[in-house]
Amino acid sequence: MNRVSRFSAGVVALFALAGVARPARAHVDYVTEPGAAAVEAIEFLVEVLSSPLNLALVVGGTLGTVALLVAVLLVRPTVPDIEALRSVLDGYREYVPWMLRLSLGLPLVGAGFAGYLFSPAVPAEARVLQVALGFLLLCGLATRAVAATGLLVYLGTFVSNPELALAIEYVPGFLALVLVGSGRPSADHMLKQVADAPGTWYGRVDPVQGVADRFRAAVDPYERLVPTVLRVGLGVGFIYLGVTQKLADPGPALTVVDTYDLTAVVPVDPGLWVVGAGLTEAGVGLLLVAGYLTRAAAGTAFLMLVLTLFGLPDDPVLAHVTLFGMLSAVFTLGAGPLSVDAWLAARSDSESGAEPGEREGTASLTD
């Protein structure tokens, strides 16, 4: 099946499901005060689905979306416009390291000055550490080492602060930067060019290029996994938010719906807002993890975040910059290896007798 054709039809499917949920899909903890009334999840779900209209919308919307996804898989429609878009995106691949550096560096600097550690849910005075990490990433200086340090800091503090799961996107972001490096423009690239130029003074005294070259050679075979790391990490994050912040703990989410009068935007039961939001986030996350209709899922998730920012004026924009940047990278790269999209592309090539082409997201990002 044509990968871009699946993207086109998938957008329709995902927007159909997303229509029930709109801006309530936020990091709920960022816009609610602690102590929201507890609501038992099973009782809540039973109560919401006890309404025939709610039941019809949830079951009908879910079954309709699944049916459409299966239909796209079987029919494999072709849309030349989307094929052209894919060609354009392939030309943006070299900018992915820059996207990742910006999407991690900017929120790290902001978190340092705002007084929280990675996530607004974890207040901490870590200004020097986070500003230093963020600034070095923005400059692209010692990028792989800085990303590895950031990953270790996140994982180390996660042990005592499980609330950091709200910012779990940092894990695939840091890991992807360890694999792909700084790209260009970056200080790393500039210094390497100077060090490699014949007769330069810096080249004679540079202490790091040899180590960096050896590390680069060691991780180069795994660079093709960058799209996989990003989409799976983001997918897990969206599933976590949909399940834990909506379906398993509906009380705060109901508070968000009431506080921002979201039922005036779409006049449905508040409980349906929460259920629809949770199912939509989890559904998008599952598509990303599976790598099916990957660009459609990434584009839909990006739009969800945009609607959230307009619908919830108190939601901290800076805390979502990482998601915006990483979803942009996934949209650019596609699914990469170990995905349903790649498997379908290989099957399509086999059926047509064509030579296997370069799969989505498997080429070098730094050529």
Secondary structure, DSSP 4 states (H G I P E B T S, - for coil): --HHHHHHHHHHHHHHHHTTTGGG-S-GGGSS-TTPPP--HHHHHHHHHTSHHHHHHHHHHHHHHHHHHHHHHHH----HHHHHHHHHHHTTGGGHHHHHHHHHHHHHHHHHHHTBSSSTTSB---HHHHHHHHHHHHHTSSHHHHHHHHHHHHHHHHTT-GGGGGGTTHHHHHHHHHHH---SSSHHHHHHHHHHSTT-HHHHH-SSHHHHHHHHHHHGGGGGGHHHHHHHHHHHHHHHHHIIIIIS-HHHHHHHHHHTTGGGTS-S-HHHHHHHHHHHHHHHHHHHHHTSSHHHHHHHHHHHHHHHHHH-TTS-GGGGHHHHHHHHHHHHH-S-SSSHHHHHHHHHHHHHTPPP-PPTT-S-S--
